[in-house]
């Protein structure tokens, strides 16, 4: 996911987009998708490094965001 000025940070083309609806038509769905993507990246870095600080640096977020992200990941895993 890269931020581009034209707003296509999910996919370079509409037909290749993984979202069910366009992010402009369903902003809530886009936010949920973006949060889930961040959670997956944070969990992956944390699993490899074992460090919340390293997970924060790698994803350019605060350590508090890493704690929240890992908590959401653990809650999802517990529900399975």
C-alpha positions in Angstrom: 0.0 0.0 0.0 1.6 3.2 -1.1 0.0 6.6 -0.8 -0.5 8.2 -4.1 -2.0 11.7 -4.6 -4.7 10.3 -6.9 -6.2 8.3 -4.0 -5.5 4.8 -5.3 -3.6 3.5 -2.3 -5.3 0.1 -2.3 -4.7 -0.9 -5.9 -3.4 0.7 -9.0 -6.5 -0.3 -10.9 -10.2 -0.6 -9.8 -10.6 -4.0 -11.4 -7.6 -5.3 -9.3 -8.9 -3.9 -6.0 -9.4 -6.4 -3.2 -12.2 -4.3 -1.6 -15.8 -5.4 -2.0 -16.8 -1.8 -2.5 -14.9 1.3 -3.5 -13.3 3.0 -0.5 -15.2 6.2 -1.5 -18.5 4.3 -1.5 -17.8 2.4 1.8 -15.4 4.3 4.0 -16.0 2.1 7.0 -15.2 -1.1 5.0 -12.0 0.6 3.8 -11.0 1.5 7.3 -11.6 -2.0 8.5 -9.6 -3.4 5.6 -6.7 -1.0 6.3 -6.7 -1.8 10.0 -6.7 -5.6 9.3 -3.8 -5.1 6.9 -1.8 -3.1 9.5 -2.5 -5.7 12.1 -1.2 -8.5 9.9 2.0 -6.6 9.2 2.6 -5.7 12.9 2.0 -9.3 13.9 4.4 -10.6 11.3 7.2 -8.2 12.3 6.6 -8.9 16.0 6.6 -12.6 15.5 10.0 -12.4 13.6 11.7 -9.9 15.9 9.9 -10.4 19.2 10.1 -6.7 19.8 7.2 -4.3 20.0 9.5 -1.4 19.4 10.9 -3.0 16.2 7.3 -3.7 15.0 6.5 0.0 15.6 9.5 1.2 13.7 9.0 -1.1 10.8 5.4 0.0 10.4 6.0 3.7 11.2 3.5 3.7 14.1 3.7 4.2 17.8 4.3 1.4 20.3 0.9 2.0 21.7 -0.6 1.3 18.2 1.4 -1.9 18.2 -0.1 -2.9 21.5 -3.6 -2.2 20.2 -2.9 -4.1 17.0 -1.6 -7.2 18.8 -4.5 -7.1 21.1 -6.9 -7.1 18.1 -5.0 -10.0 16.6 -5.1 -12.0 19.8 -8.8 -11.4 20.1 -9.4 -12.5 16.5 -7.4 -15.7 17.1 -9.3 -16.4 20.4 -12.6 -16.2 18.5 -11.6 -18.9 16.0 
